[in-house]
Amino acid sequence: MAHLTLRETPTHDPGATPPQADAPPLGHLRVLDLATLFAGPLAATMLGDFGAEVIKVEHPTKPDPSRGHGPSKDGVGLWWKLLGRNKRTLTLNLSTPGGRDTLLRLAATADVIIENFRPGTLEKWGLGWEELSAANPGLVLARVTGFGQFGPYAHRPGFGTLAEAMSGFAAITGEPDAPPVLPPFGLADSIAGLATAYAVMTALAARDRTGQGQTVDMAIIEPILTVLGPQPLWYDQLGHVQPRTGNRSANNAPRNTYRTADGSWAAVSTSAQSIAERVMRLVGRPELIDEPWFGSGAERARHTDVLDEAVGAWIARHTREEVIEAFEKAEAAVAPIQDVREVMTDPQYRALDTITTVDDPDLGPLRMQNVLFRLSSTPGAIRWAGRAHGADTDAILAELGLSAPEIAALRQEGAL
C-alpha cells in the first residue's frame, strides 16, 4: 500500500496555488469515515476513488459489519474489499475519553467527517457539531441516517430497506397481481451514498467561498424519492397513483422482457417514437404503425397486449444472438438480460474497463467495479482494496504526533 503523508491542518485556502493538472482532483482532502452499512461508507469510497485520503475509523471490537456481510473467501469478507478500497483503517472507541480526544485531534486535520450514528449519539460522547467545529471551523460533517436528524421518526433505527418501502419504490415494483417487491441489493443506500458524496462536495465548494464548514443532514428516505421521478407531482396535481405494471410502462410500449428461442431473455425499450416504428418493421408488423393510437407512447401503452404479442412472437423464433444482431442492424434499442457471469465478459464493459482488476495482498488479483466515471485529465484510481481492521492505527496516530507510550496508553484504556 502507498504510504500517504497526512496534513497537519485542513487545506481550504481559496488563494492557494492550484494543484497539477494530473494530480488527483480530491488529493487535497482528508475524510474521516465513521459510518457503517452502507450509504456513508460508500460516499467515502467515492471520495477516496478520486484521491481523497480516507481514514476508516472503526470500533476496536465491533468493526464495520460490511466486513462480514455476504460471501467471504479464506475468512476475508469480499464486500469489504470493495467498500473499503482506498481507505486506511484506524480503530478508535469514541465513547472513551482517550478516543474522544484523539478524534478531536484528527478532526482538526480533516476536511470531512462522515457518520451514521443515531441522532444524539455523537453529542452524548461530547463529539457533536459544537465540539467538532470548535476544533476545526472549516470541517464538513455529513450525518447519514435513515430518517434525518429531526422529525417523529428521527430516533428510529433506519435501513435502506425501510426507505425502499416508505418511498413508494416497492409499491410500484412487481406484477400488478403480485405483492410489492423489494430490491435484492442496497438500492436506497447506494442512492444515498451518491447523494452524500454530492452533498459533501457542495458543502466544500461553499467553504471555498466562506472558509466555514457546515453539517450535511442526509436522510436515506429522501434521495430515492428523487430518482422515482414525478410521482408526488402527479398525485398533487391529478390525484394519480402509479400502479404496479411489472416490466411494462404506462408511458410507452412495447417495453418488456421477451424470451428468445434458446431460452435466454432480451429487453426492449421504445421510449422514442422512431425506435417504436423500427421495432414494428423489424418484427414484421409495419401495419401497426398506421394505427391511430401508435403515434404516442401513452397511447401505445394502452395497447400493450397487441404490441407485446407482436414483438414476443418474433423474438421467440430467434436466438438471443440473432435478436441482438437484428435489432442492432435496425438501429432499434435492445439489450440482453445478463447475469453477473455475462457482465464480467461483456465486450462493452470490457472496453470501458468497468470491471477492473486490483492486486490485493490477502487474496491476490480481485475483479471489482471501477471508479464511477472517467475524467480526461484527472482520473480516479483504485489504489488498494479494503484493508484489515485497524491495520493503520499506529501509523496514523504516529503521524498525528502521538508517541509510542501515548499510543500504548490509549490501547490500555480501551480507546484503540
Contacts in CASP RR format, 6 or more apart in sequence:
PFRMAT RR
TARGET T0000
AUTHOR 0000-0000-0000
METHOD contacts of the structure
MODEL  1
MAHLTLRETPTHDPGATPPQADAPPLGHLRVLDLATLFAGPLAATMLGDF
GAEVIKVEHPTKPDPSRGHGPSKDGVGLWWKLLGRNKRTLTLNLSTPGGR
DTLLRLAATADVIIENFRPGTLEKWGLGWEELSAANPGLVLARVTGFGQF
GPYAHRPGFGTLAEAMSGFAAITGEPDAPPVLPPFGLADSIAGLATAYAV
MTALAARDRTGQGQTVDMAIIEPILTVLGPQPLWYDQLGHVQPRTGNRSA
NNAPRNTYRTADGSWAAVSTSAQSIAERVMRLVGRPELIDEPWFGSGAER
ARHTDVLDEAVGAWIARHTREEVIEAFEKAEAAVAPIQDVREVMTDPQYR
ALDTITTVDDPDLGPLRMQNVLFRLSSTPGAIRWAGRAHGADTDAILAEL
GLSAPEIAALRQEGAL
1 383 0 8 1.000
1 384 0 8 1.000
1 387 0 8 1.000
2 383 0 8 1.000
2 384 0 8 1.000
3 395 0 8 1.000
4 53 0 8 1.000
4 88 0 8 1.000
5 399 0 8 1.000
6 30 0 8 1.000
6 53 0 8 1.000
6 109 0 8 1.000
6 396 0 8 1.000
6 399 0 8 1.000
6 400 0 8 1.000
7 30 0 8 1.000
7 109 0 8 1.000
8 109 0 8 1.000
9 108 0 8 1.000
9 109 0 8 1.000
10 30 0 8 1.000
10 109 0 8 1.000
10 110 0 8 1.000
10 111 0 8 1.000
10 136 0 8 1.000
10 138 0 8 1.000
10 139 0 8 1.000
11 28 0 8 1.000
11 29 0 8 1.000
11 111 0 8 1.000
12 111 0 8 1.000
12 138 0 8 1.000
12 204 0 8 1.000
12 207 0 8 1.000
12 208 0 8 1.000
12 211 0 8 1.000
14 208 0 8 1.000
14 209 0 8 1.000
14 211 0 8 1.000
19 25 0 8 1.000
19 27 0 8 1.000
19 28 0 8 1.000
21 377 0 8 1.000
21 378 0 8 1.000
22 377 0 8 1.000
22 378 0 8 1.000
23 378 0 8 1.000
24 50 0 8 1.000
24 51 0 8 1.000
24 52 0 8 1.000
24 378 0 8 1.000
24 380 0 8 1.000
24 381 0 8 1.000
25 50 0 8 1.000
25 51 0 8 1.000
25 375 0 8 1.000
25 378 0 8 1.000
25 380 0 8 1.000
26 47 0 8 1.000
26 48 0 8 1.000
26 50 0 8 1.000
26 51 0 8 1.000
26 52 0 8 1.000
27 50 0 8 1.000
27 51 0 8 1.000
27 52 0 8 1.000
27 53 0 8 1.000
28 111 0 8 1.000
29 47 0 8 1.000
29 51 0 8 1.000
29 52 0 8 1.000
29 53 0 8 1.000
29 111 0 8 1.000
29 112 0 8 1.000
29 204 0 8 1.000
30 52 0 8 1.000
30 53 0 8 1.000
30 54 0 8 1.000
30 55 0 8 1.000
30 109 0 8 1.000
30 110 0 8 1.000
30 111 0 8 1.000
30 112 0 8 1.000
31 44 0 8 1.000
31 47 0 8 1.000
31 48 0 8 1.000
31 52 0 8 1.000
31 53 0 8 1.000
31 54 0 8 1.000
31 55 0 8 1.000
31 110 0 8 1.000
31 111 0 8 1.000
31 112 0 8 1.000
31 113 0 8 1.000
31 114 0 8 1.000
32 54 0 8 1.000
32 55 0 8 1.000
32 57 0 8 1.000
32 103 0 8 1.000
32 106 0 8 1.000
32 107 0 8 1.000
32 110 0 8 1.000
32 112 0 8 1.000
32 113 0 8 1.000
32 114 0 8 1.000
33 40 0 8 1.000
33 41 0 8 1.000
33 44 0 8 1.000
33 54 0 8 1.000
33 55 0 8 1.000
33 56 0 8 1.000
33 57 0 8 1.000
33 87 0 8 1.000
33 114 0 8 1.000
34 57 0 8 1.000
34 94 0 8 1.000
34 113 0 8 1.000
34 114 0 8 1.000
34 115 0 8 1.000
34 116 0 8 1.000
34 117 0 8 1.000
35 41 0 8 1.000
35 43 0 8 1.000
35 44 0 8 1.000
35 114 0 8 1.000
35 115 0 8 1.000
35 116 0 8 1.000
35 144 0 8 1.000
36 64 0 8 1.000
36 65 0 8 1.000
36 66 0 8 1.000
36 116 0 8 1.000
37 64 0 8 1.000
37 65 0 8 1.000
37 66 0 8 1.000
37 69 0 8 1.000
37 116 0 8 1.000
37 159 0 8 1.000
37 189 0 8 1.000
38 66 0 8 1.000
38 83 0 8 1.000
38 186 0 8 1.000
38 189 0 8 1.000
38 190 0 8 1.000
38 193 0 8 1.000
39 116 0 8 1.000
39 144 0 8 1.000
39 160 0 8 1.000
39 188 0 8 1.000
39 189 0 8 1.000
39 190 0 8 1.000
39 192 0 8 1.000
39 193 0 8 1.000
39 196 0 8 1.000
39 218 0 8 1.000
39 220 0 8 1.000
40 114 0 8 1.000
40 116 0 8 1.000
40 142 0 8 1.000
40 144 0 8 1.000
40 192 0 8 1.000
40 193 0 8 1.000
40 196 0 8 1.000
41 56 0 8 1.000
41 64 0 8 1.000
41 66 0 8 1.000
41 83 0 8 1.000
41 84 0 8 1.000
41 114 0 8 1.000
42 83 0 8 1.000
42 189 0 8 1.000
42 190 0 8 1.000
42 193 0 8 1.000
42 194 0 8 1.000
42 196 0 8 1.000
42 197 0 8 1.000
43 114 0 8 1.000
43 142 0 8 1.000
43 144 0 8 1.000
43 193 0 8 1.000
43 194 0 8 1.000
43 196 0 8 1.000
43 197 0 8 1.000
43 200 0 8 1.000
44 52 0 8 1.000
44 54 0 8 1.000
44 56 0 8 1.000
44 87 0 8 1.000
44 114 0 8 1.000
45 54 0 8 1.000
45 82 0 8 1.000
45 83 0 8 1.000
45 84 0 8 1.000
45 85 0 8 1.000
45 86 0 8 1.000
45 87 0 8 1.000
46 193 0 8 1.000
46 194 0 8 1.000
46 197 0 8 1.000
46 372 0 8 1.000
47 54 0 8 1.000
47 112 0 8 1.000
47 197 0 8 1.000
47 200 0 8 1.000
48 54 0 8 1.000
48 86 0 8 1.000
48 87 0 8 1.000
49 85 0 8 1.000
49 86 0 8 1.000
49 371 0 8 1.000
49 372 0 8 1.000
49 380 0 8 1.000
49 381 0 8 1.000
49 382 0 8 1.000
50 371 0 8 1.000
50 375 0 8 1.000
50 378 0 8 1.000
50 380 0 8 1.000
51 86 0 8 1.000
51 380 0 8 1.000
51 381 0 8 1.000
52 112 0 8 1.000
53 88 0 8 1.000
54 86 0 8 1.000
54 87 0 8 1.000
54 88 0 8 1.000
55 87 0 8 1.000
55 88 0 8 1.000
55 89 0 8 1.000
55 90 0 8 1.000
55 106 0 8 1.000
55 110 0 8 1.000
55 392 0 8 1.000
55 396 0 8 1.000
56 64 0 8 1.000
56 84 0 8 1.000
56 87 0 8 1.000
56 88 0 8 1.000
56 89 0 8 1.000
56 90 0 8 1.000
57 90 0 8 1.000
57 91 0 8 1.000
57 92 0 8 1.000
57 94 0 8 1.000
57 103 0 8 1.000
57 106 0 8 1.000
58 64 0 8 1.000
58 89 0 8 1.000
58 90 0 8 1.000
58 91 0 8 1.000
58 92 0 8 1.000
58 389 0 8 1.000
58 390 0 8 1.000
59 91 0 8 1.000
59 92 0 8 1.000
59 93 0 8 1.000
59 94 0 8 1.000
60 91 0 8 1.000
60 92 0 8 1.000
60 93 0 8 1.000
60 414 0 8 1.000
60 415 0 8 1.000
60 416 0 8 1.000
63 389 0 8 1.000
64 80 0 8 1.000
64 83 0 8 1.000
66 79 0 8 1.000
66 80 0 8 1.000
66 83 0 8 1.000
66 84 0 8 1.000
67 77 0 8 1.000
67 79 0 8 1.000
67 80 0 8 1.000
67 389 0 8 1.000
68 77 0 8 1.000
68 79 0 8 1.000
68 80 0 8 1.000
69 77 0 8 1.000
69 79 0 8 1.000
69 80 0 8 1.000
70 77 0 8 1.000
70 78 0 8 1.000
70 79 0 8 1.000
71 77 0 8 1.000
71 78 0 8 1.000
72 78 0 8 1.000
73 363 0 8 1.000
74 362 0 8 1.000
74 363 0 8 1.000
76 362 0 8 1.000
76 363 0 8 1.000
80 386 0 8 1.000
81 360 0 8 1.000
81 363 0 8 1.000
81 366 0 8 1.000
81 368 0 8 1.000
81 385 0 8 1.000
81 386 0 8 1.000
82 368 0 8 1.000
82 369 0 8 1.000
82 385 0 8 1.000
82 386 0 8 1.000
83 386 0 8 1.000
84 385 0 8 1.000
84 386 0 8 1.000
84 387 0 8 1.000
85 358 0 8 1.000
85 368 0 8 1.000
85 382 0 8 1.000
85 383 0 8 1.000
85 384 0 8 1.000
85 385 0 8 1.000
85 386 0 8 1.000
86 382 0 8 1.000
86 383 0 8 1.000
86 384 0 8 1.000
87 386 0 8 1.000
87 387 0 8 1.000
88 387 0 8 1.000
88 391 0 8 1.000
88 392 0 8 1.000
88 395 0 8 1.000
88 396 0 8 1.000
89 386 0 8 1.000
89 387 0 8 1.000
89 388 0 8 1.000
89 389 0 8 1.000
89 390 0 8 1.000
89 391 0 8 1.000
89 392 0 8 1.000
89 393 0 8 1.000
90 390 0 8 1.000
90 392 0 8 1.000
90 393 0 8 1.000
90 396 0 8 1.000
90 397 0 8 1.000
91 389 0 8 1.000
91 390 0 8 1.000
91 393 0 8 1.000
91 416 0 8 1.000
92 99 0 8 1.000
92 102 0 8 1.000
92 103 0 8 1.000
92 393 0 8 1.000
92 415 0 8 1.000
92 416 0 8 1.000
93 99 0 8 1.000
93 414 0 8 1.000
93 415 0 8 1.000
93 416 0 8 1.000
94 100 0 8 1.000
94 103 0 8 1.000
94 122 0 8 1.000
94 125 0 8 1.000
94 127 0 8 1.000
95 125 0 8 1.000
96 413 0 8 1.000
96 414 0 8 1.000
96 415 0 8 1.000
97 413 0 8 1.000
97 415 0 8 1.000
98 410 0 8 1.000
98 413 0 8 1.000
98 415 0 8 1.000
99 410 0 8 1.000
99 415 0 8 1.000
99 416 0 8 1.000
100 125 0 8 1.000
100 126 0 8 1.000
100 127 0 8 1.000
102 397 0 8 1.000
102 400 0 8 1.000
102 402 0 8 1.000
102 410 0 8 1.000
102 415 0 8 1.000
103 127 0 8 1.000
104 127 0 8 1.000
104 131 0 8 1.000
104 132 0 8 1.000
104 135 0 8 1.000
105 135 0 8 1.000
105 400 0 8 1.000
106 396 0 8 1.000
106 400 0 8 1.000
107 113 0 8 1.000
107 132 0 8 1.000
107 135 0 8 1.000
107 136 0 8 1.000
107 139 0 8 1.000
108 135 0 8 1.000
108 136 0 8 1.000
109 136 0 8 1.000
109 400 0 8 1.000
110 136 0 8 1.000
110 139 0 8 1.000
111 138 0 8 1.000
111 139 0 8 1.000
111 140 0 8 1.000
111 204 0 8 1.000
112 139 0 8 1.000
112 140 0 8 1.000
112 141 0 8 1.000
112 142 0 8 1.000
112 200 0 8 1.000
112 204 0 8 1.000
113 132 0 8 1.000
113 139 0 8 1.000
113 140 0 8 1.000
113 141 0 8 1.000
113 142 0 8 1.000
114 142 0 8 1.000
114 144 0 8 1.000
114 196 0 8 1.000
114 200 0 8 1.000
115 122 0 8 1.000
115 141 0 8 1.000
115 142 0 8 1.000
115 143 0 8 1.000
115 144 0 8 1.000
116 143 0 8 1.000
116 144 0 8 1.000
116 145 0 8 1.000
117 145 0 8 1.000
118 145 0 8 1.000
118 155 0 8 1.000
118 157 0 8 1.000
119 143 0 8 1.000
119 145 0 8 1.000
119 148 0 8 1.000
119 149 0 8 1.000
119 150 0 8 1.000
119 154 0 8 1.000
119 155 0 8 1.000
120 128 0 8 1.000
122 128 0 8 1.000
122 132 0 8 1.000
129 141 0 8 1.000
129 215 0 8 1.000
132 139 0 8 1.000
132 141 0 8 1.000
133 139 0 8 1.000
133 141 0 8 1.000
133 213 0 8 1.000
137 211 0 8 1.000
137 212 0 8 1.000
137 213 0 8 1.000
138 207 0 8 1.000
138 211 0 8 1.000
138 212 0 8 1.000
138 213 0 8 1.000
139 213 0 8 1.000
140 200 0 8 1.000
140 203 0 8 1.000
140 204 0 8 1.000
140 207 0 8 1.000
140 213 0 8 1.000
140 214 0 8 1.000
140 215 0 8 1.000
140 216 0 8 1.000
141 214 0 8 1.000
141 215 0 8 1.000
141 216 0 8 1.000
142 196 0 8 1.000
142 199 0 8 1.000
142 200 0 8 1.000
142 203 0 8 1.000
142 215 0 8 1.000
142 216 0 8 1.000
142 218 0 8 1.000
143 149 0 8 1.000
143 215 0 8 1.000
143 216 0 8 1.000
143 217 0 8 1.000
143 218 0 8 1.000
144 192 0 8 1.000
144 193 0 8 1.000
144 196 0 8 1.000
144 218 0 8 1.000
144 220 0 8 1.000
145 154 0 8 1.000
145 158 0 8 1.000
145 218 0 8 1.000
145 219 0 8 1.000
145 220 0 8 1.000
146 156 0 8 1.000
146 158 0 8 1.000
146 159 0 8 1.000
146 160 0 8 1.000
146 162 0 8 1.000
146 163 0 8 1.000
146 219 0 8 1.000
146 220 0 8 1.000
146 221 0 8 1.000
147 153 0 8 1.000
147 154 0 8 1.000
147 156 0 8 1.000
147 158 0 8 1.000
147 219 0 8 1.000
147 220 0 8 1.000
147 221 0 8 1.000
148 154 0 8 1.000
148 217 0 8 1.000
148 218 0 8 1.000
148 219 0 8 1.000
148 221 0 8 1.000
149 217 0 8 1.000
158 220 0 8 1.000
159 189 0 8 1.000
159 220 0 8 1.000
160 186 0 8 1.000
160 187 0 8 1.000
160 188 0 8 1.000
160 189 0 8 1.000
160 192 0 8 1.000
160 220 0 8 1.000
161 182 0 8 1.000
161 188 0 8 1.000
162 220 0 8 1.000
162 221 0 8 1.000
163 169 0 8 1.000
163 188 0 8 1.000
163 189 0 8 1.000
163 192 0 8 1.000
163 220 0 8 1.000
163 221 0 8 1.000
163 224 0 8 1.000
164 170 0 8 1.000
164 182 0 8 1.000
164 183 0 8 1.000
164 187 0 8 1.000
164 188 0 8 1.000
164 224 0 8 1.000
165 180 0 8 1.000
165 182 0 8 1.000
166 221 0 8 1.000
167 188 0 8 1.000
167 221 0 8 1.000
167 224 0 8 1.000
167 225 0 8 1.000
167 228 0 8 1.000
168 228 0 8 1.000
168 231 0 8 1.000
169 183 0 8 1.000
169 187 0 8 1.000
169 188 0 8 1.000
169 224 0 8 1.000
169 228 0 8 1.000
170 180 0 8 1.000
170 181 0 8 1.000
170 182 0 8 1.000
171 180 0 8 1.000
171 244 0 8 1.000
172 228 0 8 1.000
172 231 0 8 1.000
172 242 0 8 1.000
172 243 0 8 1.000
172 244 0 8 1.000
172 245 0 8 1.000
173 180 0 8 1.000
173 181 0 8 1.000
173 182 0 8 1.000
173 183 0 8 1.000
173 244 0 8 1.000
173 246 0 8 1.000
174 180 0 8 1.000
174 181 0 8 1.000
174 244 0 8 1.000
174 246 0 8 1.000
175 244 0 8 1.000
175 246 0 8 1.000
176 243 0 8 1.000
176 244 0 8 1.000
176 245 0 8 1.000
176 246 0 8 1.000
178 244 0 8 1.000
180 244 0 8 1.000
187 224 0 8 1.000
188 220 0 8 1.000
188 221 0 8 1.000
188 223 0 8 1.000
188 224 0 8 1.000
189 220 0 8 1.000
191 223 0 8 1.000
191 224 0 8 1.000
191 226 0 8 1.000
191 227 0 8 1.000
192 218 0 8 1.000
192 220 0 8 1.000
192 222 0 8 1.000
192 223 0 8 1.000
192 224 0 8 1.000
193 218 0 8 1.000
193 223 0 8 1.000
194 223 0 8 1.000
195 218 0 8 1.000
195 222 0 8 1.000
195 223 0 8 1.000
195 226 0 8 1.000
196 216 0 8 1.000
196 218 0 8 1.000
199 216 0 8 1.000
199 218 0 8 1.000
200 216 0 8 1.000
203 213 0 8 1.000
203 214 0 8 1.000
203 216 0 8 1.000
206 212 0 8 1.000
206 213 0 8 1.000
206 214 0 8 1.000
207 213 0 8 1.000
207 214 0 8 1.000
225 232 0 8 1.000
231 242 0 8 1.000
234 240 0 8 1.000
234 242 0 8 1.000
235 241 0 8 1.000
242 250 0 8 1.000
243 250 0 8 1.000
247 255 0 8 1.000
247 256 0 8 1.000
247 257 0 8 1.000
247 267 0 8 1.000
248 255 0 8 1.000
248 256 0 8 1.000
248 301 0 8 1.000
248 304 0 8 1.000
248 308 0 8 1.000
249 255 0 8 1.000
249 301 0 8 1.000
250 298 0 8 1.000
250 301 0 8 1.000
251 271 0 8 1.000
251 297 0 8 1.000
251 298 0 8 1.000
251 301 0 8 1.000
252 269 0 8 1.000
252 270 0 8 1.000
252 271 0 8 1.000
252 276 0 8 1.000
252 297 0 8 1.000
252 298 0 8 1.000
252 300 0 8 1.000
252 301 0 8 1.000
253 270 0 8 1.000
253 276 0 8 1.000
253 297 0 8 1.000
253 300 0 8 1.000
253 301 0 8 1.000
253 303 0 8 1.000
253 304 0 8 1.000
253 307 0 8 1.000
253 308 0 8 1.000
254 268 0 8 1.000
254 270 0 8 1.000
254 276 0 8 1.000
254 279 0 8 1.000
254 300 0 8 1.000
254 304 0 8 1.000
254 307 0 8 1.000
254 308 0 8 1.000
254 310 0 8 1.000
254 311 0 8 1.000
255 268 0 8 1.000
255 269 0 8 1.000
255 270 0 8 1.000
255 271 0 8 1.000
255 301 0 8 1.000
256 267 0 8 1.000
256 268 0 8 1.000
256 304 0 8 1.000
256 308 0 8 1.000
256 311 0 8 1.000
257 265 0 8 1.000
257 266 0 8 1.000
257 267 0 8 1.000
257 268 0 8 1.000
257 337 0 8 1.000
258 265 0 8 1.000
258 266 0 8 1.000
258 267 0 8 1.000
258 268 0 8 1.000
258 308 0 8 1.000
258 311 0 8 1.000
258 312 0 8 1.000
258 315 0 8 1.000
258 316 0 8 1.000
259 265 0 8 1.000
259 312 0 8 1.000
259 315 0 8 1.000
259 316 0 8 1.000
260 266 0 8 1.000
260 315 0 8 1.000
260 316 0 8 1.000
260 318 0 8 1.000
260 319 0 8 1.000
260 320 0 8 1.000
260 322 0 8 1.000
260 323 0 8 1.000
261 316 0 8 1.000
261 317 0 8 1.000
261 318 0 8 1.000
261 319 0 8 1.000
261 322 0 8 1.000
262 319 0 8 1.000
262 320 0 8 1.000
263 320 0 8 1.000
264 319 0 8 1.000
264 320 0 8 1.000
264 336 0 8 1.000
264 337 0 8 1.000
265 320 0 8 1.000
265 336 0 8 1.000
265 337 0 8 1.000
266 315 0 8 1.000
266 320 0 8 1.000
266 323 0 8 1.000
266 324 0 8 1.000
266 327 0 8 1.000
266 334 0 8 1.000
266 335 0 8 1.000
266 336 0 8 1.000
266 337 0 8 1.000
267 334 0 8 1.000
267 335 0 8 1.000
267 336 0 8 1.000
267 337 0 8 1.000
268 279 0 8 1.000
268 311 0 8 1.000
268 315 0 8 1.000
268 327 0 8 1.000
268 332 0 8 1.000
268 333 0 8 1.000
268 334 0 8 1.000
269 275 0 8 1.000
269 333 0 8 1.000
269 334 0 8 1.000
270 276 0 8 1.000
270 279 0 8 1.000
270 297 0 8 1.000
270 300 0 8 1.000
270 332 0 8 1.000
270 333 0 8 1.000
271 333 0 8 1.000
272 333 0 8 1.000
273 295 0 8 1.000
273 296 0 8 1.000
273 297 0 8 1.000
275 331 0 8 1.000
275 332 0 8 1.000
275 333 0 8 1.000
276 294 0 8 1.000
276 297 0 8 1.000
276 300 0 8 1.000
277 289 0 8 1.000
277 294 0 8 1.000
278 330 0 8 1.000
278 331 0 8 1.000
278 332 0 8 1.000
279 311 0 8 1.000
279 327 0 8 1.000
279 330 0 8 1.000
279 332 0 8 1.000
280 286 0 8 1.000
280 288 0 8 1.000
280 289 0 8 1.000
280 294 0 8 1.000
280 307 0 8 1.000
280 310 0 8 1.000
281 289 0 8 1.000
281 330 0 8 1.000
282 314 0 8 1.000
282 326 0 8 1.000
282 327 0 8 1.000
282 330 0 8 1.000
282 332 0 8 1.000
283 310 0 8 1.000
283 311 0 8 1.000
283 312 0 8 1.000
283 313 0 8 1.000
283 314 0 8 1.000
283 315 0 8 1.000
284 310 0 8 1.000
284 314 0 8 1.000
285 310 0 8 1.000
288 294 0 8 1.000
288 306 0 8 1.000
288 307 0 8 1.000
288 310 0 8 1.000
291 303 0 8 1.000
293 299 0 8 1.000
293 300 0 8 1.000
293 302 0 8 1.000
293 303 0 8 1.000
294 300 0 8 1.000
294 303 0 8 1.000
300 307 0 8 1.000
315 323 0 8 1.000
318 326 0 8 1.000
320 336 0 8 1.000
323 334 0 8 1.000
324 334 0 8 1.000
324 336 0 8 1.000
327 333 0 8 1.000
327 334 0 8 1.000
328 334 0 8 1.000
336 342 0 8 1.000
338 346 0 8 1.000
343 349 0 8 1.000
343 355 0 8 1.000
344 355 0 8 1.000
344 367 0 8 1.000
349 355 0 8 1.000
352 370 0 8 1.000
352 374 0 8 1.000
353 370 0 8 1.000
354 369 0 8 1.000
354 370 0 8 1.000
355 367 0 8 1.000
355 368 0 8 1.000
355 369 0 8 1.000
355 370 0 8 1.000
356 367 0 8 1.000
356 368 0 8 1.000
356 369 0 8 1.000
356 370 0 8 1.000
356 382 0 8 1.000
357 365 0 8 1.000
357 366 0 8 1.000
357 367 0 8 1.000
358 365 0 8 1.000
358 366 0 8 1.000
358 367 0 8 1.000
358 368 0 8 1.000
358 382 0 8 1.000
358 384 0 8 1.000
358 385 0 8 1.000
359 365 0 8 1.000
359 366 0 8 1.000
360 366 0 8 1.000
360 384 0 8 1.000
360 385 0 8 1.000
360 386 0 8 1.000
362 385 0 8 1.000
362 388 0 8 1.000
363 385 0 8 1.000
366 385 0 8 1.000
368 382 0 8 1.000
368 385 0 8 1.000
370 382 0 8 1.000
371 379 0 8 1.000
371 380 0 8 1.000
371 381 0 8 1.000
371 382 0 8 1.000
393 416 0 8 1.000
394 407 0 8 1.000
397 406 0 8 1.000
397 407 0 8 1.000
397 410 0 8 1.000
397 416 0 8 1.000
398 404 0 8 1.000
398 407 0 8 1.000
402 410 0 8 1.000
407 416 0 8 1.000
410 416 0 8 1.000
END
